[in-house]
Amino acid sequence: MEKLCPHFEKATHLISKRWVCLVLYELMSGTKRFSEMETNLPISGRLLSERLKFLEKEDIIIRHVYSEYPIRIEYKLTSKGVALKPVIEEIMKWSYEWLREREAETVQQ
């Protein structure tokens, strides 16, 4: 078997980190505030904050702090993050096709 490309290995590691795909999916619809994402995603605020910092460090999202009171912080995808949109959409299509079928089999048993 051919050795895996290190870039491919890094990409799969990046998107397979728990909750990263859900955070990316949430941001695919546009700029979001932390509180919006915290409400919409089934993860704790602490873990969401960790994942956002990780994605920001990887240049996949950008964090914009508005100097107003109360402080407003928004997150959005960078061009690098937007480039992941077709990947996330394909994973979603695959999951609907192949994992829903398995759910139906489990229910029938």
MOSUL-V679642 format. One record per residue. RES is the residue in three letters. SS is DSSP state (a for helix, b for strand, c for the rest). Layout:
RES:SS
RES:SS
//
This chain:
MET:c
GLU:c
LYS:c
LEU:c
CYS:c
PRO:a
HIS:a
PHE:a
GLU:a
LYS:a
ALA:a
THR:a
HIS:a
LEU:a
ILE:a
SER:a
LYS:c
ARG:c
TRP:c
VAL:a
CYS:a
LEU:a
VAL:a
LEU:a
TYR:a
GLU:a
LEU:a
MET:a
SER:c
GLY:c
THR:c
LYS:b
ARG:b
PHE:a
SER:a
GLU:a
MET:a
GLU:a
THR:a
ASN:a
LEU:c
PRO:c
ILE:c
SER:c
GLY:a
ARG:a
LEU:a
LEU:a
SER:a
GLU:a
ARG:a
LEU:a
LYS:a
PHE:a
LEU:a
GLU:a
LYS:a
GLU:c
ASP:c
ILE:c
ILE:b
ILE:b
ARG:b
HIS:b
VAL:b
TYR:b
SER:c
GLU:c
TYR:c
PRO:c
ILE:c
ARG:b
ILE:b
GLU:b
TYR:b
LYS:b
LEU:b
THR:c
SER:a
LYS:a
GLY:a
VAL:a
ALA:c
LEU:c
LYS:a
PRO:a
VAL:a
ILE:a
GLU:a
GLU:a
ILE:a
MET:a
LYS:a
TRP:a
SER:a
TYR:a
GLU:a
TRP:a
LEU:a
ARG:a
GLU:a
ARG:a
GLU:a
ALA:a
GLU:a
THR:a
VAL:a
GLN:a
GLN:c
//
